Amino acid sequence: MAKLKLDLHDIYNKGDLIDKELNRIIDEALEKKIKTVEIIPGKGSGQLKKRVLKFLEQKHIKEKYHRIDKDSKNFGRLFVYFKF
């Protein structure tokens, strides 16, 4: 099964870039009908993960995906699932 992966380690402190990358990966998943996107905000303080979740909770974004899963084994990882 195809999966997209977005690692935010390199841009953790660049707010505008984070949103841009999140938008890009969601659009790419929709375009290519990829059902799973793995987002890696990393473990750190948890602030980046909160930011990613806040982004994903926005109404216009939330309409695009089916559900979010937090990786129970790896705190620094999220999965976004799409239904086609």
mmCIF file of the N, C-alpha and C atoms, coordinates in Angstrom:
data_MODEL
# 
_entry.id   MODEL 
# 
loop_
_atom_site.group_PDB 
_atom_site.id 
_atom_site.type_symbol 
_atom_site.label_atom_id 
_atom_site.label_alt_id 
_atom_site.label_comp_id 
_atom_site.label_asym_id 
_atom_site.label_entity_id 
_atom_site.label_seq_id 
_atom_site.pdbx_PDB_ins_code 
_atom_site.Cartn_x 
_atom_site.Cartn_y 
_atom_site.Cartn_z 
_atom_site.occupancy 
_atom_site.B_iso_or_equiv 
_atom_site.pdbx_formal_charge 
_atom_site.auth_seq_id 
_atom_site.auth_comp_id 
_atom_site.auth_asym_id 
_atom_site.auth_atom_id 
_atom_site.pdbx_PDB_model_num 
ATOM 1   N N  . MET A 1 1  ? 0.840   -1.192 0.000  1.00 0.00 ? 1  MET A N  1 
ATOM 2   C CA . MET A 1 1  ? 0.000   0.000  0.000  1.00 0.00 ? 1  MET A CA 1 
ATOM 3   C C  . MET A 1 1  ? 0.878   1.246  0.000  1.00 0.00 ? 1  MET A C  1 
ATOM 4   N N  . ALA A 1 2  ? 0.581   2.161  -0.866 1.00 0.00 ? 2  ALA A N  1 
ATOM 5   C CA . ALA A 1 2  ? 1.356   3.396  -0.954 1.00 0.00 ? 2  ALA A CA 1 
ATOM 6   C C  . ALA A 1 2  ? 1.094   4.280  0.261  1.00 0.00 ? 2  ALA A C  1 
ATOM 7   N N  . LYS A 1 3  ? 2.142   4.977  0.671  1.00 0.00 ? 3  LYS A N  1 
ATOM 8   C CA . LYS A 1 3  ? 2.026   5.851  1.824  1.00 0.00 ? 3  LYS A CA 1 
ATOM 9   C C  . LYS A 1 3  ? 2.935   7.049  1.594  1.00 0.00 ? 3  LYS A C  1 
ATOM 10  N N  . LEU A 1 4  ? 2.490   8.212  2.016  1.00 0.00 ? 4  LEU A N  1 
ATOM 11  C CA . LEU A 1 4  ? 3.334   9.398  1.946  1.00 0.00 ? 4  LEU A CA 1 
ATOM 12  C C  . LEU A 1 4  ? 3.878   9.681  3.345  1.00 0.00 ? 4  LEU A C  1 
ATOM 13  N N  . LYS A 1 5  ? 5.054   10.285 3.377  1.00 0.00 ? 5  LYS A N  1 
ATOM 14  C CA . LYS A 1 5  ? 5.693   10.566 4.661  1.00 0.00 ? 5  LYS A CA 1 
ATOM 15  C C  . LYS A 1 5  ? 6.187   12.004 4.672  1.00 0.00 ? 5  LYS A C  1 
ATOM 16  N N  . LEU A 1 6  ? 5.906   12.695 5.763  1.00 0.00 ? 6  LEU A N  1 
ATOM 17  C CA . LEU A 1 6  ? 6.370   14.074 5.911  1.00 0.00 ? 6  LEU A CA 1 
ATOM 18  C C  . LEU A 1 6  ? 7.109   14.190 7.239  1.00 0.00 ? 6  LEU A C  1 
ATOM 19  N N  . ASP A 1 7  ? 8.406   14.439 7.156  1.00 0.00 ? 7  ASP A N  1 
ATOM 20  C CA . ASP A 1 7  ? 9.228   14.602 8.359  1.00 0.00 ? 7  ASP A CA 1 
ATOM 21  C C  . ASP A 1 7  ? 9.441   16.097 8.590  1.00 0.00 ? 7  ASP A C  1 
ATOM 22  N N  . LEU A 1 8  ? 8.973   16.585 9.722  1.00 0.00 ? 8  LEU A N  1 
ATOM 23  C CA . LEU A 1 8  ? 9.039   18.022 10.001 1.00 0.00 ? 8  LEU A CA 1 
ATOM 24  C C  . LEU A 1 8  ? 10.266  18.436 10.816 1.00 0.00 ? 8  LEU A C  1 
ATOM 25  N N  . HIS A 1 9  ? 11.181  17.506 11.081 1.00 0.00 ? 9  HIS A N  1 
ATOM 26  C CA . HIS A 1 9  ? 12.360  17.823 11.900 1.00 0.00 ? 9  HIS A CA 1 
ATOM 27  C C  . HIS A 1 9  ? 13.130  19.045 11.400 1.00 0.00 ? 9  HIS A C  1 
ATOM 28  N N  . ASP A 1 10 ? 13.320  19.138 10.100 1.00 0.00 ? 10 ASP A N  1 
ATOM 29  C CA . ASP A 1 10 ? 14.160  20.207 9.545  1.00 0.00 ? 10 ASP A CA 1 
ATOM 30  C C  . ASP A 1 10 ? 13.502  21.581 9.580  1.00 0.00 ? 10 ASP A C  1 
ATOM 31  N N  . ILE A 1 11 ? 12.167  21.619 9.650  1.00 0.00 ? 11 ILE A N  1 
ATOM 32  C CA . ILE A 1 11 ? 11.492  22.917 9.576  1.00 0.00 ? 11 ILE A CA 1 
ATOM 33  C C  . ILE A 1 11 ? 10.642  23.194 10.822 1.00 0.00 ? 11 ILE A C  1 
ATOM 34  N N  . TYR A 1 12 ? 10.966  22.507 11.919 1.00 0.00 ? 12 TYR A N  1 
ATOM 35  C CA . TYR A 1 12 ? 10.144  22.597 13.135 1.00 0.00 ? 12 TYR A CA 1 
ATOM 36  C C  . TYR A 1 12 ? 9.917   24.030 13.622 1.00 0.00 ? 12 TYR A C  1 
ATOM 37  N N  . ASN A 1 13 ? 10.839  24.935 13.300 1.00 0.00 ? 13 ASN A N  1 
ATOM 38  C CA . ASN A 1 13 ? 10.714  26.303 13.820 1.00 0.00 ? 13 ASN A CA 1 
ATOM 39  C C  . ASN A 1 13 ? 10.281  27.301 12.742 1.00 0.00 ? 13 ASN A C  1 
ATOM 40  N N  . LYS A 1 14 ? 9.826   26.812 11.610 1.00 0.00 ? 14 LYS A N  1 
ATOM 41  C CA . LYS A 1 14 ? 9.406   27.702 10.523 1.00 0.00 ? 14 LYS A CA 1 
ATOM 42  C C  . LYS A 1 14 ? 7.901   27.533 10.276 1.00 0.00 ? 14 LYS A C  1 
ATOM 43  N N  . GLY A 1 15 ? 7.122   28.260 11.035 1.00 0.00 ? 15 GLY A N  1 
ATOM 44  C CA . GLY A 1 15 ? 5.668   28.127 11.033 1.00 0.00 ? 15 GLY A CA 1 
ATOM 45  C C  . GLY A 1 15 ? 4.996   28.125 9.675  1.00 0.00 ? 15 GLY A C  1 
ATOM 46  N N  . ASP A 1 16 ? 5.341   29.103 8.842  1.00 0.00 ? 16 ASP A N  1 
ATOM 47  C CA . ASP A 1 16 ? 4.701   29.212 7.530  1.00 0.00 ? 16 ASP A CA 1 
ATOM 48  C C  . ASP A 1 16 ? 5.035   28.016 6.647  1.00 0.00 ? 16 ASP A C  1 
ATOM 49  N N  . LEU A 1 17 ? 6.252   27.539 6.763  1.00 0.00 ? 17 LEU A N  1 
ATOM 50  C CA . LEU A 1 17 ? 6.687   26.385 5.976  1.00 0.00 ? 17 LEU A CA 1 
ATOM 51  C C  . LEU A 1 17 ? 5.974   25.113 6.417  1.00 0.00 ? 17 LEU A C  1 
ATOM 52  N N  . ILE A 1 18 ? 5.743   25.000 7.723  1.00 0.00 ? 18 ILE A N  1 
ATOM 53  C CA . ILE A 1 18 ? 5.057   23.818 8.263  1.00 0.00 ? 18 ILE A CA 1 
ATOM 54  C C  . ILE A 1 18 ? 3.669   23.708 7.645  1.00 0.00 ? 18 ILE A C  1 
ATOM 55  N N  . ASP A 1 19 ? 2.907   24.802 7.674  1.00 0.00 ? 19 ASP A N  1 
ATOM 56  C CA . ASP A 1 19 ? 1.558   24.792 7.098  1.00 0.00 ? 19 ASP A CA 1 
ATOM 57  C C  . ASP A 1 19 ? 1.601   24.488 5.607  1.00 0.00 ? 19 ASP A C  1 
ATOM 58  N N  . LYS A 1 20 ? 2.580   25.062 4.933  1.00 0.00 ? 20 LYS A N  1 
ATOM 59  C CA . LYS A 1 20 ? 2.721   24.852 3.487  1.00 0.00 ? 20 LYS A CA 1 
ATOM 60  C C  . LYS A 1 20 ? 2.976   23.374 3.185  1.00 0.00 ? 20 LYS A C  1 
ATOM 61  N N  . GLU A 1 21 ? 3.868   22.770 3.943  1.00 0.00 ? 21 GLU A N  1 
ATOM 62  C CA . GLU A 1 21 ? 4.197   21.347 3.745  1.00 0.00 ? 21 GLU A CA 1 
ATOM 63  C C  . GLU A 1 21 ? 3.013   20.448 4.085  1.00 0.00 ? 21 GLU A C  1 
ATOM 64  N N  . LEU A 1 22 ? 2.291   20.772 5.150  1.00 0.00 ? 22 LEU A N  1 
ATOM 65  C CA . LEU A 1 22 ? 1.114   19.983 5.523  1.00 0.00 ? 22 LEU A CA 1 
ATOM 66  C C  . LEU A 1 22 ? 0.055   20.055 4.416  1.00 0.00 ? 22 LEU A C  1 
ATOM 67  N N  . ASN A 1 23 ? -0.178  21.254 3.917  1.00 0.00 ? 23 ASN A N  1 
ATOM 68  C CA . ASN A 1 23 ? -1.123  21.419 2.804  1.00 0.00 ? 23 ASN A CA 1 
ATOM 69  C C  . ASN A 1 23 ? -0.679  20.625 1.588  1.00 0.00 ? 23 ASN A C  1 
ATOM 70  N N  . ARG A 1 24 ? 0.620   20.715 1.286  1.00 0.00 ? 24 ARG A N  1 
ATOM 71  C CA . ARG A 1 24 ? 1.161   20.043 0.106  1.00 0.00 ? 24 ARG A CA 1 
ATOM 72  C C  . ARG A 1 24 ? 0.970   18.525 0.206  1.00 0.00 ? 24 ARG A C  1 
ATOM 73  N N  . ILE A 1 25 ? 1.283   17.960 1.352  1.00 0.00 ? 25 ILE A N  1 
ATOM 74  C CA . ILE A 1 25 ? 1.222   16.499 1.478  1.00 0.00 ? 25 ILE A CA 1 
ATOM 75  C C  . ILE A 1 25 ? -0.222  16.010 1.450  1.00 0.00 ? 25 ILE A C  1 
ATOM 76  N N  . ILE A 1 26 ? -1.139  16.788 2.026  1.00 0.00 ? 26 ILE A N  1 
ATOM 77  C CA . ILE A 1 26 ? -2.557  16.408 1.998  1.00 0.00 ? 26 ILE A CA 1 
ATOM 78  C C  . ILE A 1 26 ? -3.082  16.471 0.570  1.00 0.00 ? 26 ILE A C  1 
ATOM 79  N N  . ASP A 1 27 ? -2.730  17.542 -0.133 1.00 0.00 ? 27 ASP A N  1 
ATOM 80  C CA . ASP A 1 27 ? -3.160  17.670 -1.533 1.00 0.00 ? 27 ASP A CA 1 
ATOM 81  C C  . ASP A 1 27 ? -2.578  16.556 -2.393 1.00 0.00 ? 27 ASP A C  1 
ATOM 82  N N  . GLU A 1 28 ? -1.326  16.210 -2.141 1.00 0.00 ? 28 GLU A N  1 
ATOM 83  C CA . GLU A 1 28 ? -0.680  15.141 -2.908 1.00 0.00 ? 28 GLU A CA 1 
ATOM 84  C C  . GLU A 1 28 ? -1.383  13.803 -2.657 1.00 0.00 ? 28 GLU A C  1 
ATOM 85  N N  . ALA A 1 29 ? -1.727  13.542 -1.404 1.00 0.00 ? 29 ALA A N  1 
ATOM 86  C CA . ALA A 1 29 ? -2.431  12.301 -1.064 1.00 0.00 ? 29 ALA A CA 1 
ATOM 87  C C  . ALA A 1 29 ? -3.770  12.237 -1.787 1.00 0.00 ? 29 ALA A C  1 
ATOM 88  N N  . LEU A 1 30 ? -4.480  13.352 -1.808 1.00 0.00 ? 30 LEU A N  1 
ATOM 89  C CA . LEU A 1 30 ? -5.784  13.397 -2.475 1.00 0.00 ? 30 LEU A CA 1 
ATOM 90  C C  . LEU A 1 30 ? -5.624  13.194 -3.982 1.00 0.00 ? 30 LEU A C  1 
ATOM 91  N N  . GLU A 1 31 ? -4.650  13.892 -4.533 1.00 0.00 ? 31 GLU A N  1 
ATOM 92  C CA . GLU A 1 31 ? -4.390  13.829 -5.973 1.00 0.00 ? 31 GLU A CA 1 
ATOM 93  C C  . GLU A 1 31 ? -4.035  12.414 -6.432 1.00 0.00 ? 31 GLU A C  1 
ATOM 94  N N  . LYS A 1 32 ? -3.180  11.746 -5.648 1.00 0.00 ? 32 LYS A N  1 
ATOM 95  C CA . LYS A 1 32 ? -2.703  10.419 -6.031 1.00 0.00 ? 32 LYS A CA 1 
ATOM 96  C C  . LYS A 1 32 ? -3.515  9.297  -5.396 1.00 0.00 ? 32 LYS A C  1 
ATOM 97  N N  . LYS A 1 33 ? -4.564  9.676  -4.668 1.00 0.00 ? 33 LYS A N  1 
ATOM 98  C CA . LYS A 1 33 ? -5.429  8.710  -3.979 1.00 0.00 ? 33 LYS A CA 1 
ATOM 99  C C  . LYS A 1 33 ? -4.627  7.778  -3.066 1.00 0.00 ? 33 LYS A C  1 
ATOM 100 N N  . ILE A 1 34 ? -3.762  8.398  -2.292 1.00 0.00 ? 34 ILE A N  1 
ATOM 101 C CA . ILE A 1 34 ? -2.966  7.649  -1.324 1.00 0.00 ? 34 ILE A CA 1 
ATOM 102 C C  . ILE A 1 34 ? -3.698  7.702  0.010  1.00 0.00 ? 34 ILE A C  1 
ATOM 103 N N  . LYS A 1 35 ? -3.933  6.541  0.586  1.00 0.00 ? 35 LYS A N  1 
ATOM 104 C CA . LYS A 1 35 ? -4.803  6.460  1.758  1.00 0.00 ? 35 LYS A CA 1 
ATOM 105 C C  . LYS A 1 35 ? -4.145  6.802  3.082  1.00 0.00 ? 35 LYS A C  1 
ATOM 106 N N  . THR A 1 36 ? -2.821  6.755  3.145  1.00 0.00 ? 36 THR A N  1 
ATOM 107 C CA . THR A 1 36 ? -2.150  6.994  4.422  1.00 0.00 ? 36 THR A CA 1 
ATOM 108 C C  . THR A 1 36 ? -1.019  8.014  4.271  1.00 0.00 ? 36 THR A C  1 
ATOM 109 N N  . VAL A 1 37 ? -1.027  8.999  5.167  1.00 0.00 ? 37 VAL A N  1 
ATOM 110 C CA . VAL A 1 37 ? 0.068   9.956  5.243  1.00 0.00 ? 37 VAL A CA 1 
ATOM 111 C C  . VAL A 1 37 ? 0.647   9.861  6.650  1.00 0.00 ? 37 VAL A C  1 
ATOM 112 N N  . GLU A 1 38 ? 1.942   9.657  6.714  1.00 0.00 ? 38 GLU A N  1 
ATOM 113 C CA . GLU A 1 38 ? 2.632   9.609  8.001  1.00 0.00 ? 38 GLU A CA 1 
ATOM 114 C C  . GLU A 1 38 ? 3.290   10.967 8.207  1.00 0.00 ? 38 GLU A C  1 
ATOM 115 N N  . ILE A 1 39 ? 2.995   11.599 9.332  1.00 0.00 ? 39 ILE A N  1 
ATOM 116 C CA . ILE A 1 39 ? 3.585   12.895 9.643  1.00 0.00 ? 39 ILE A CA 1 
ATOM 117 C C  . ILE A 1 39 ? 4.461   12.720 10.882 1.00 0.00 ? 39 ILE A C  1 
ATOM 118 N N  . ILE A 1 40 ? 5.697   13.186 10.783 1.00 0.00 ? 40 ILE A N  1 
ATOM 119 C CA . ILE A 1 40 ? 6.644   13.029 11.880 1.00 0.00 ? 40 ILE A CA 1 
ATOM 120 C C  . ILE A 1 40 ? 7.013   14.407 12.443 1.00 0.00 ? 40 ILE A C  1 
ATOM 121 N N  . PRO A 1 41 ? 6.283   14.818 13.498 1.00 0.00 ? 41 PRO A N  1 
ATOM 122 C CA . PRO A 1 41 ? 6.651   16.081 14.130 1.00 0.00 ? 41 PRO A CA 1 
ATOM 123 C C  . PRO A 1 41 ? 7.832   15.881 15.081 1.00 0.00 ? 41 PRO A C  1 
ATOM 124 N N  . GLY A 1 42 ? 8.153   14.639 15.388 1.00 0.00 ? 42 GLY A N  1 
ATOM 125 C CA . GLY A 1 42 ? 9.255   14.358 16.297 1.00 0.00 ? 42 GLY A CA 1 
ATOM 126 C C  . GLY A 1 42 ? 8.780   14.406 17.741 1.00 0.00 ? 42 GLY A C  1 
ATOM 127 N N  . LYS A 1 43 ? 9.649   14.023 18.643 1.00 0.00 ? 43 LYS A N  1 
ATOM 128 C CA . LYS A 1 43 ? 9.234   13.878 20.041 1.00 0.00 ? 43 LYS A CA 1 
ATOM 129 C C  . LYS A 1 43 ? 9.340   15.179 20.822 1.00 0.00 ? 43 LYS A C  1 
ATOM 130 N N  . GLY A 1 44 ? 10.432  15.868 20.725 1.00 0.00 ? 44 GLY A N  1 
ATOM 131 C CA . GLY A 1 44 ? 10.615  17.172 21.383 1.00 0.00 ? 44 GLY A CA 1 
ATOM 132 C C  . GLY A 1 44 ? 9.687   17.498 22.537 1.00 0.00 ? 44 GLY A C  1 
ATOM 133 N N  . SER A 1 45 ? 9.236   18.759 22.582 1.00 0.00 ? 45 SER A N  1 
ATOM 134 C CA . SER A 1 45 ? 8.394   19.230 23.681 1.00 0.00 ? 45 SER A CA 1 
ATOM 135 C C  . SER A 1 45 ? 6.924   18.915 23.426 1.00 0.00 ? 45 SER A C  1 
ATOM 136 N N  . GLY A 1 46 ? 6.613   18.481 22.218 1.00 0.00 ? 46 GLY A N  1 
ATOM 137 C CA . GLY A 1 46 ? 5.226   18.204 21.887 1.00 0.00 ? 46 GLY A CA 1 
ATOM 138 C C  . GLY A 1 46 ? 4.522   19.393 21.258 1.00 0.00 ? 46 GLY A C  1 
ATOM 139 N N  . GLN A 1 47 ? 5.207   20.531 21.198 1.00 0.00 ? 47 GLN A N  1 
ATOM 140 C CA . GLN A 1 47 ? 4.592   21.735 20.630 1.00 0.00 ? 47 GLN A CA 1 
ATOM 141 C C  . GLN A 1 47 ? 4.309   21.581 19.137 1.00 0.00 ? 47 GLN A C  1 
ATOM 142 N N  . LEU A 1 48 ? 5.246   20.982 18.421 1.00 0.00 ? 48 LEU A N  1 
ATOM 143 C CA . LEU A 1 48 ? 5.065   20.810 16.978 1.00 0.00 ? 48 LEU A CA 1 
ATOM 144 C C  . LEU A 1 48 ? 3.914   19.846 16.694 1.00 0.00 ? 48 LEU A C  1 
ATOM 145 N N  . LYS A 1 49 ? 3.833   18.791 17.484 1.00 0.00 ? 49 LYS A N  1 
ATOM 146 C CA . LYS A 1 49 ? 2.739   17.838 17.317 1.00 0.00 ? 49 LYS A CA 1 
ATOM 147 C C  . LYS A 1 49 ? 1.398   18.531 17.553 1.00 0.00 ? 49 LYS A C  1 
ATOM 148 N N  . LYS A 1 50 ? 1.345   19.367 18.592 1.00 0.00 ? 50 LYS A N  1 
ATOM 149 C CA . LYS A 1 50 ? 0.115   20.122 18.877 1.00 0.00 ? 50 LYS A CA 1 
ATOM 150 C C  . LYS A 1 50 ? -0.235  21.013 17.696 1.00 0.00 ? 50 LYS A C  1 
ATOM 151 N N  . ARG A 1 51 ? 0.776   21.646 17.134 1.00 0.00 ? 51 ARG A N  1 
ATOM 152 C CA . ARG A 1 51 ? 0.553   22.537 16.004 1.00 0.00 ? 51 ARG A CA 1 
ATOM 153 C C  . ARG A 1 51 ? 0.002   21.774 14.805 1.00 0.00 ? 51 ARG A C  1 
ATOM 154 N N  . VAL A 1 52 ? 0.573   20.589 14.539 1.00 0.00 ? 52 VAL A N  1 
ATOM 155 C CA . VAL A 1 52 ? 0.116   19.747 13.431 1.00 0.00 ? 52 VAL A CA 1 
ATOM 156 C C  . VAL A 1 52 ? -1.336  19.331 13.665 1.00 0.00 ? 52 VAL A C  1 
ATOM 157 N N  . LEU A 1 53 ? -1.655  18.911 14.880 1.00 0.00 ? 53 LEU A N  1 
ATOM 158 C CA . LEU A 1 53 ? -3.028  18.499 15.193 1.00 0.00 ? 53 LEU A CA 1 
ATOM 159 C C  . LEU A 1 53 ? -3.997  19.666 15.045 1.00 0.00 ? 53 LEU A C  1 
ATOM 160 N N  . LYS A 1 54 ? -3.566  20.851 15.479 1.00 0.00 ? 54 LYS A N  1 
ATOM 161 C CA . LYS A 1 54 ? -4.405  22.045 15.358 1.00 0.00 ? 54 LYS A CA 1 
ATOM 162 C C  . LYS A 1 54 ? -4.668  22.339 13.876 1.00 0.00 ? 54 LYS A C  1 
ATOM 163 N N  . PHE A 1 55 ? -3.621  22.207 13.064 1.00 0.00 ? 55 PHE A N  1 
ATOM 164 C CA . PHE A 1 55 ? -3.754  22.407 11.623 1.00 0.00 ? 55 PHE A CA 1 
ATOM 165 C C  . PHE A 1 55 ? -4.777  21.417 11.051 1.00 0.00 ? 55 PHE A C  1 
ATOM 166 N N  . LEU A 1 56 ? -4.645  20.148 11.443 1.00 0.00 ? 56 LEU A N  1 
ATOM 167 C CA . LEU A 1 56 ? -5.519  19.098 10.919 1.00 0.00 ? 56 LEU A CA 1 
ATOM 168 C C  . LEU A 1 56 ? -6.962  19.244 11.402 1.00 0.00 ? 56 LEU A C  1 
ATOM 169 N N  . GLU A 1 57 ? -7.162  19.937 12.519 1.00 0.00 ? 57 GLU A N  1 
ATOM 170 C CA . GLU A 1 57 ? -8.505  20.123 13.071 1.00 0.00 ? 57 GLU A CA 1 
ATOM 171 C C  . GLU A 1 57 ? -9.288  21.239 12.373 1.00 0.00 ? 57 GLU A C  1 
ATOM 172 N N  . GLN A 1 58 ? -8.603  22.062 11.581 1.00 0.00 ? 58 GLN A N  1 
ATOM 173 C CA . GLN A 1 58 ? -9.307  23.141 10.877 1.00 0.00 ? 58 GLN A CA 1 
ATOM 174 C C  . GLN A 1 58 ? -10.389 22.537 9.982  1.00 0.00 ? 58 GLN A C  1 
ATOM 175 N N  . LYS A 1 59 ? -11.555 23.168 9.988  1.00 0.00 ? 59 LYS A N  1 
ATOM 176 C CA . LYS A 1 59 ? -12.707 22.619 9.285  1.00 0.00 ? 59 LYS A CA 1 
ATOM 177 C C  . LYS A 1 59 ? -12.401 22.288 7.816  1.00 0.00 ? 59 LYS A C  1 
ATOM 178 N N  . HIS A 1 60 ? -11.798 23.230 7.095  1.00 0.00 ? 60 HIS A N  1 
ATOM 179 C CA . HIS A 1 60 ? -11.544 23.020 5.658  1.00 0.00 ? 60 HIS A CA 1 
ATOM 180 C C  . HIS A 1 60 ? -10.519 21.910 5.399  1.00 0.00 ? 60 HIS A C  1 
ATOM 181 N N  . ILE A 1 61 ? -9.689  21.620 6.381  1.00 0.00 ? 61 ILE A N  1 
ATOM 182 C CA . ILE A 1 61 ? -8.717  20.525 6.249  1.00 0.00 ? 61 ILE A CA 1 
ATOM 183 C C  . ILE A 1 61 ? -9.378  19.211 6.669  1.00 0.00 ? 61 ILE A C  1 
ATOM 184 N N  . LYS A 1 62 ? -10.113 19.277 7.759  1.00 0.00 ? 62 LYS A N  1 
ATOM 185 C CA . LYS A 1 62 ? -10.759 18.093 8.327  1.00 0.00 ? 62 LYS A CA 1 
ATOM 186 C C  . LYS A 1 62 ? -11.690 17.411 7.316  1.00 0.00 ? 62 LYS A C  1 
ATOM 187 N N  . GLU A 1 63 ? -12.279 18.203 6.443  1.00 0.00 ? 63 GLU A N  1 
ATOM 188 C CA . GLU A 1 63 ? -13.180 17.669 5.414  1.00 0.00 ? 63 GLU A CA 1 
ATOM 189 C C  . GLU A 1 63 ? -12.451 16.786 4.410  1.00 0.00 ? 63 GLU A C  1 
ATOM 190 N N  . LYS A 1 64 ? -11.139 16.937 4.330  1.00 0.00 ? 64 LYS A N  1 
ATOM 191 C CA . LYS A 1 64 ? -10.372 16.233 3.298  1.00 0.00 ? 64 LYS A CA 1 
ATOM 192 C C  . LYS A 1 64 ? -9.966  14.814 3.691  1.00 0.00 ? 64 LYS A C  1 
ATOM 193 N N  . TYR A 1 65 ? -9.869  14.555 4.992  1.00 0.00 ? 65 TYR A N  1 
ATOM 194 C CA . TYR A 1 65 ? -9.397  13.237 5.414  1.00 0.00 ? 65 TYR A CA 1 
ATOM 195 C C  . TYR A 1 65 ? -10.445 12.505 6.242  1.00 0.00 ? 65 TYR A C  1 
ATOM 196 N N  . HIS A 1 66 ? -10.198 11.231 6.443  1.00 0.00 ? 66 HIS A N  1 
ATOM 197 C CA . HIS A 1 66 ? -11.138 10.370 7.154  1.00 0.00 ? 66 HIS A CA 1 
ATOM 198 C C  . HIS A 1 66 ? -10.894 10.379 8.662  1.00 0.00 ? 66 HIS A C  1 
ATOM 199 N N  . ARG A 1 67 ? -9.642  10.105 9.076  1.00 0.00 ? 67 ARG A N  1 
ATOM 200 C CA . ARG A 1 67 ? -9.340  10.113 10.510 1.00 0.00 ? 67 ARG A CA 1 
ATOM 201 C C  . ARG A 1 67 ? -7.841  10.251 10.751 1.00 0.00 ? 67 ARG A C  1 
ATOM 202 N N  . ILE A 1 68 ? -7.505  10.534 12.008 1.00 0.00 ? 68 ILE A N  1 
ATOM 203 C CA . ILE A 1 68 ? -6.104  10.652 12.429 1.00 0.00 ? 68 ILE A CA 1 
ATOM 204 C C  . ILE A 1 68 ? -5.840  9.587  13.476 1.00 0.00 ? 68 ILE A C  1 
ATOM 205 N N  . ASP A 1 69 ? -4.658  9.023  13.423 1.00 0.00 ? 69 ASP A N  1 
ATOM 206 C CA . ASP A 1 69 ? -4.222  8.062  14.429 1.00 0.00 ? 69 ASP A CA 1 
ATOM 207 C C  . ASP A 1 69 ? -2.913  8.539  15.015 1.00 0.00 ? 69 ASP A C  1 
ATOM 208 N N  . LYS A 1 70 ? -2.823  8.518  16.335 1.00 0.00 ? 70 LYS A N  1 
ATOM 209 C CA . LYS A 1 70 ? -1.536  8.801  16.971 1.00 0.00 ? 70 LYS A CA 1 
ATOM 210 C C  . LYS A 1 70 ? -0.866  7.442  17.151 1.00 0.00 ? 70 LYS A C  1 
ATOM 211 N N  . ASP A 1 71 ? 0.375   7.361  16.784 1.00 0.00 ? 71 ASP A N  1 
ATOM 212 C CA . ASP A 1 71 ? 1.112   6.104  16.908 1.00 0.00 ? 71 ASP A CA 1 
ATOM 213 C C  . ASP A 1 71 ? 1.321   5.792  18.389 1.00 0.00 ? 71 ASP A C  1 
ATOM 214 N N  . SER A 1 72 ? 0.766   4.678  18.843 1.00 0.00 ? 72 SER A N  1 
ATOM 215 C CA . SER A 1 72 ? 0.864   4.332  20.263 1.00 0.00 ? 72 SER A CA 1 
ATOM 216 C C  . SER A 1 72 ? 2.282   3.938  20.665 1.00 0.00 ? 72 SER A C  1 
ATOM 217 N N  . LYS A 1 73 ? 3.083   3.490  19.715 1.00 0.00 ? 73 LYS A N  1 
ATOM 218 C CA . LYS A 1 73 ? 4.442   3.053  20.027 1.00 0.00 ? 73 LYS A CA 1 
ATOM 219 C C  . LYS A 1 73 ? 5.463   4.170  19.856 1.00 0.00 ? 73 LYS A C  1 
ATOM 220 N N  . ASN A 1 74 ? 5.087   5.194  19.083 1.00 0.00 ? 74 ASN A N  1 
ATOM 221 C CA . ASN A 1 74 ? 6.023   6.280  18.803 1.00 0.00 ? 74 ASN A CA 1 
ATOM 222 C C  . ASN A 1 74 ? 5.303   7.614  18.943 1.00 0.00 ? 74 ASN A C  1 
ATOM 223 N N  . PHE A 1 75 ? 5.522   8.293  20.038 1.00 0.00 ? 75 PHE A N  1 
ATOM 224 C CA . PHE A 1 75 ? 4.861   9.558  20.344 1.00 0.00 ? 75 PHE A CA 1 
ATOM 225 C C  . PHE A 1 75 ? 5.077   10.605 19.251 1.00 0.00 ? 75 PHE A C  1 
ATOM 226 N N  . GLY A 1 76 ? 6.213   10.542 18.558 1.00 0.00 ? 76 GLY A N  1 
ATOM 227 C CA . GLY A 1 76 ? 6.564   11.564 17.579 1.00 0.00 ? 76 GLY A CA 1 
ATOM 228 C C  . GLY A 1 76 ? 6.032   11.297 16.185 1.00 0.00 ? 76 GLY A C  1 
ATOM 229 N N  . ARG A 1 77 ? 4.935   10.543 16.091 1.00 0.00 ? 77 ARG A N  1 
ATOM 230 C CA . ARG A 1 77 ? 4.444   10.168 14.767 1.00 0.00 ? 77 ARG A CA 1 
ATOM 231 C C  . ARG A 1 77 ? 2.909   10.161 14.736 1.00 0.00 ? 77 ARG A C  1 
ATOM 232 N N  . LEU A 1 78 ? 2.358   10.671 13.635 1.00 0.00 ? 78 LEU A N  1 
ATOM 233 C CA . LEU A 1 78 ? 0.903   10.686 13.423 1.00 0.00 ? 78 LEU A CA 1 
ATOM 234 C C  . LEU A 1 78 ? 0.598   10.066 12.064 1.00 0.00 ? 78 LEU A C  1 
ATOM 235 N N  . PHE A 1 79 ? -0.568  9.478  11.952 1.00 0.00 ? 79 PHE A N  1 
ATOM 236 C CA . PHE A 1 79 ? -1.017  8.982  10.666 1.00 0.00 ? 79 PHE A CA 1 
ATOM 237 C C  . PHE A 1 79 ? -2.329  9.660  10.308 1.00 0.00 ? 79 PHE A C  1 
ATOM 238 N N  . VAL A 1 80 ? -2.437  10.082 9.074  1.00 0.00 ? 80 VAL A N  1 
ATOM 239 C CA . VAL A 1 80 ? -3.675  10.671 8.582  1.00 0.00 ? 80 VAL A CA 1 
ATOM 240 C C  . VAL A 1 80 ? -4.205  9.722  7.521  1.00 0.00 ? 80 VAL A C  1 
ATOM 241 N N  . TYR A 1 81 ? -5.459  9.301  7.682  1.00 0.00 ? 81 TYR A N  1 
ATOM 242 C CA . TYR A 1 81 ? -6.054  8.344  6.752  1.00 0.00 ? 81 TYR A CA 1 
ATOM 243 C C  . TYR A 1 81 ? -7.104  8.998  5.869  1.00 0.00 ? 81 TYR A C  1 
ATOM 244 N N  . PHE A 1 82 ? -7.105  8.625  4.610  1.00 0.00 ? 82 PHE A N  1 
ATOM 245 C CA . PHE A 1 82 ? -8.053  9.145  3.636  1.00 0.00 ? 82 PHE A CA 1 
ATOM 246 C C  . PHE A 1 82 ? -8.935  8.031  3.133  1.00 0.00 ? 82 PHE A C  1 
ATOM 247 N N  . LYS A 1 83 ? -10.157 8.381  2.760  1.00 0.00 ? 83 LYS A N  1 
ATOM 248 C CA . LYS A 1 83 ? -11.084 7.394  2.182  1.00 0.00 ? 83 LYS A CA 1 
ATOM 249 C C  . LYS A 1 83 ? -11.390 7.812  0.759  1.00 0.00 ? 83 LYS A C  1 
ATOM 250 N N  . PHE A 1 84 ? -11.318 6.876  -0.165 1.00 0.00 ? 84 PHE A N  1 
ATOM 251 C CA . PHE A 1 84 ? -11.630 7.214  -1.558 1.00 0.00 ? 84 PHE A CA 1 
ATOM 252 C C  . PHE A 1 84 ? -12.722 6.311  -2.080 1.00 0.00 ? 84 PHE A C  1 
# 
